[in-house]
């Protein structure tokens, strides 16, 4: 794999920027560094066996933040989890939780736990009501109401896509419908692997909803028919240079999360996650 220098990135970004309607001056002005975290679902088996050891290994790789996919031995132990993160130099940026946590009877408890661990973003990784013609409106209302409560606290809620969210409904998609029905305070955490699998360009989706991709999943994905590719960032099918340009210019992206769901070459989840982090760093 060819190593891309920062000059290569600027050149590639100019091309990508033109494709998504960005001027060269805007691209250069917005060429900010975005911190890199990991979605812990990438190494869920390791987390289940020994969460402390898994977090330590993640920190050693060079990740600076994590997005939770469960709390394992720290369920109900917010202070202890915060201490562990602090000891390792990690930030608990975001979490994946169910919509039920936004119900009035659960929301304050949810807020209290995540404020202690310093977790700003509460993200739902999927909800069947999203693609239900009758229930999708109520779901959007739940997110709007939750966003109003969280905003004064410096927190936010959001939704993470798979592919089904891009199912057509008339001339639009359920994803478009949700975005239109929710306020700009509701984060659209784009999983670029899934959006690419749905036949979309991640940067184009960011442009469609500017400023709402506060969090983004860089998930290495091999599309059907792509031979010689593997699910490692920089070796897969997703145009990460264009995607990164979108993050830096129109997405409003605050954190990139590496998410590894496929483990090629017989390597372990930890090994593949570290390889994708290395691949991402080559294009930053």
matplotlib code that plots the C-alpha trace (Angstrom):
import matplotlib.pyplot as plt

x = [0.0, 1.3, 1.9, 0.1, 1.9, 0.0, 0.8, -0.8, -3.8, -4.3, -4.1, -6.5, -8.8, -8.9, -10.3, -12.6, -13.6, -14.5, -16.7, -18.7, -18.8, -16.1, -13.7, -9.9, -9.7, -12.3, -10.6, -7.3, -8.8, -10.7, -7.8, -8.1, -6.9, -9.7, -9.0, -9.3, -11.2, -12.3, -15.8, -15.2, -17.6, -14.5, -12.9, -16.0, -14.7, -11.6, -13.8, -16.0, -13.1, -11.2, -12.4, -9.6, -7.0, -8.8, -8.9, -5.2, -4.4, -6.5, -4.7, -1.3, -2.3, -2.6, -6.3, -7.3, -11.0, -13.5, -17.1, -18.7, -20.7, -21.5, -19.8, -19.0, -17.7, -18.4, -22.2, -23.6, -20.0, -19.6, -16.9, -14.8, -15.0, -14.1, -11.0, -10.0, -10.3, -8.3, -5.6, -5.2, -5.4, -8.6, -11.7, -15.2, -16.6, -19.7, -21.8, -24.2, -27.4, -31.0, -33.8, -35.4, -32.8, -34.4, -37.7, -38.7, -38.4, -34.8, -33.3, -32.1, -30.4, -28.8, -27.6, -26.2, -24.1, -22.7, -21.9, -19.7, -17.7, -17.5, -19.4, -21.0, -22.8, -25.6, -26.1, -28.7, -27.1, -30.4, -34.1, -36.7, -39.1, -36.7, -38.1, -41.7, -43.9, -46.2, -43.7, -40.9, -42.4, -42.7, -39.1, -38.0, -40.0, -38.2, -34.8, -35.9, -37.2, -34.0, -31.8, -33.6, -32.9, -29.3, -28.2, -28.0, -25.8, -23.3, -24.5, -26.3, -28.1, -27.7, -28.5, -26.1, -27.1, -26.8, -28.1, -31.8, -32.1, -31.5, -34.6, -36.7, -39.9, -41.5, -38.8, -36.8, -35.3, -36.1, -32.7, -33.7, -37.0, -35.4, -33.0, -35.8, -37.9, -35.2, -33.4, -29.8, -28.9, -29.6, -26.3, -26.3, -23.4, -22.6, -21.2, -19.3, -18.9, -22.7, -23.5, -20.9, -22.5, -25.8, -24.3, -23.7, -20.7, -20.1, -18.9, -22.0, -24.2, -22.3, -22.8, -26.5, -26.8, -24.0, -22.7, -24.6, -21.9, -20.3, -19.2, -18.3, -17.4, -14.5, -15.3, -13.2, -15.6, -15.1, -17.9, -19.3, -17.2, -14.1, -11.3, -8.0, -9.4, -9.5, -11.3, -8.4, -8.6, -6.6, -6.9, -10.7, -13.3, -14.2, -12.8, -11.3, -9.5, -12.8, -14.6, -11.9, -12.2, -16.0, -15.4, -13.0, -15.2, -18.9, -19.5, -18.7, -16.9, -15.5, -14.4, -13.5, -14.1, -12.4, -14.8, -13.5, -16.1, -14.2, -10.9, -8.9, -5.7, -6.5, -5.6, -7.2, -9.7, -7.0, -4.5, -6.9, -8.0, -4.4, -3.8, -6.8, -5.6, -2.2, -3.9, -6.0, -3.0, -1.3, -4.0, -4.5]
y = [0.0, 3.4, 5.8, 9.1, 12.2, 15.4, 16.9, 13.9, 14.3, 18.0, 17.1, 14.2, 16.4, 19.1, 16.5, 15.1, 18.7, 19.5, 16.4, 17.6, 21.2, 22.6, 25.4, 24.9, 27.8, 26.3, 22.9, 24.4, 26.5, 23.6, 21.1, 20.5, 17.5, 15.3, 13.0, 9.3, 7.0, 3.4, 1.9, -0.9, -3.2, -3.8, -5.8, -6.9, -10.4, -9.0, -6.6, -9.4, -11.4, -8.7, -5.1, -3.5, -5.3, -4.5, -0.8, -0.8, -2.4, 0.2, 3.0, 1.5, 1.5, 5.2, 5.8, 8.8, 8.1, 5.3, 4.8, 2.3, -0.8, -1.9, -1.4, -5.0, -5.0, -1.3, -1.5, 0.9, 1.9, 5.3, 6.7, 3.6, 3.6, 7.3, 6.6, 3.7, 6.0, 8.7, 6.3, 5.2, 8.6, 7.8, 9.8, 8.3, 10.3, 8.5, 5.4, 3.2, 2.6, 1.8, 4.3, 3.1, 5.1, 8.3, 7.5, 10.0, 7.4, 6.5, 9.6, 11.3, 8.1, 7.8, 11.4, 11.0, 8.0, 9.5, 12.9, 11.1, 9.3, 12.4, 11.0, 13.7, 11.7, 9.2, 7.4, 4.8, 2.2, 1.2, 1.1, -0.9, 2.1, 4.1, 2.3, 2.0, 4.5, 4.9, 4.9, 6.8, 10.2, 9.3, 8.2, 11.5, 13.3, 11.2, 12.3, 16.0, 15.9, 14.3, 16.7, 19.6, 18.2, 17.3, 20.6, 22.8, 20.1, 20.1, 16.7, 15.4, 12.4, 10.8, 7.9, 5.5, 4.0, 0.6, 0.1, -0.3, 3.4, 4.2, 2.3, 4.4, 5.9, 7.7, 10.0, 10.1, 7.6, 6.9, 8.5, 11.7, 11.7, 11.3, 14.1, 16.4, 15.6, 16.1, 19.3, 20.0, 19.2, 15.5, 14.0, 11.8, 9.4, 8.1, 4.6, 5.1, 1.4, 0.8, 3.9, 2.8, -0.6, 1.1, 2.6, 6.1, 8.3, 9.2, 12.7, 13.4, 12.4, 14.8, 17.6, 16.8, 17.3, 19.8, 20.0, 17.0, 14.3, 15.2, 11.6, 9.2, 5.6, 4.7, 1.1, -0.7, -2.3, -4.4, -3.9, -6.8, -7.4, -5.6, -8.2, -7.8, -5.7, -6.4, -4.9, -2.7, 1.1, 2.1, -1.4, -1.6, -0.1, 3.1, 6.4, 7.5, 10.6, 12.0, 11.0, 12.7, 15.8, 15.8, 15.4, 18.4, 20.7, 20.0, 17.3, 19.3, 16.1, 16.2, 12.5, 9.7, 6.2, 3.2, 0.3, -3.1, -5.8, -8.1, -9.6, -10.6, -12.7, -14.7, -11.8, -11.1, -8.2, -6.3, -6.8, -5.8, -2.7, -1.7, -2.2, 0.0, 2.7, 2.6, 2.8, 5.8, 7.6, 7.4, 9.5, 12.1]
z = [0.0, -1.0, 1.8, 1.3, 2.5, 3.7, 0.3, -1.4, 0.9, -0.1, -3.8, -3.3, -1.2, -3.9, -6.3, -3.6, -2.7, -6.2, -6.3, -3.3, -4.3, -2.0, -3.1, -2.7, -0.3, 2.0, 1.9, 3.0, 5.7, 7.1, 7.0, 10.8, 12.7, 14.0, 17.0, 16.5, 18.7, 18.5, 18.6, 21.2, 19.3, 17.2, 20.0, 21.8, 22.5, 24.2, 26.2, 27.3, 28.6, 30.3, 29.8, 31.7, 29.7, 26.4, 27.3, 28.2, 24.8, 23.0, 24.8, 24.0, 20.3, 20.3, 20.4, 22.4, 22.8, 22.9, 21.9, 24.2, 23.2, 26.8, 30.1, 31.2, 34.8, 35.1, 34.7, 37.3, 38.3, 36.6, 39.0, 38.7, 35.0, 34.8, 37.0, 34.7, 31.6, 33.3, 34.4, 30.8, 29.2, 27.4, 26.9, 26.9, 24.0, 23.0, 23.7, 21.8, 23.8, 23.1, 22.5, 25.7, 27.7, 26.3, 27.9, 30.7, 33.4, 32.3, 30.9, 34.1, 35.2, 31.8, 32.0, 35.5, 34.5, 31.3, 32.9, 35.5, 32.8, 30.7, 27.8, 25.7, 23.0, 23.5, 20.2, 19.2, 16.9, 15.3, 15.9, 14.0, 14.2, 12.0, 8.9, 10.0, 8.1, 11.1, 14.0, 12.5, 13.3, 17.0, 17.0, 15.6, 18.3, 21.0, 19.7, 19.4, 23.0, 24.3, 22.4, 24.0, 27.5, 26.7, 25.0, 28.1, 29.7, 26.8, 25.7, 22.6, 21.2, 17.8, 15.5, 13.8, 10.4, 8.8, 5.2, 5.8, 6.8, 3.1, 2.0, -0.4, 0.8, -2.2, -3.7, -0.5, 2.0, 5.7, 6.5, 4.7, 6.5, 9.9, 9.2, 8.1, 11.1, 13.7, 14.7, 13.8, 17.5, 16.7, 15.5, 12.4, 13.2, 9.8, 9.5, 6.2, 5.7, 5.7, 3.7, 1.1, 1.1, 0.3, -2.8, -1.4, -1.2, 2.5, 1.7, -0.4, 2.5, 4.8, 2.3, 2.2, 6.0, 6.7, 10.3, 11.5, 11.2, 14.6, 14.9, 12.1, 11.8, 9.5, 9.0, 6.4, 3.9, 0.8, -1.7, -3.8, -6.9, -5.5, -5.9, -4.3, -1.5, 2.2, 5.2, 6.5, 6.1, 3.0, 1.5, 1.2, -1.1, 0.6, -0.7, 2.6, 1.2, 0.0, 3.2, 5.3, 3.2, 3.9, 7.6, 7.6, 5.6, 5.7, 8.2, 11.4, 12.5, 16.0, 16.3, 13.9, 15.3, 13.7, 13.7, 12.7, 12.0, 9.7, 10.5, 7.4, 7.0, 10.1, 12.4, 15.7, 16.2, 18.1, 15.3, 12.6, 14.5, 15.0, 11.2, 10.3, 12.7, 11.0, 7.6, 8.7, 10.1, 6.6, 5.1, 7.9]

ax = plt.figure().add_subplot(projection="3d")
ax.plot(x, y, z, "-o")
ax.set_aspect("equal")
plt.show()
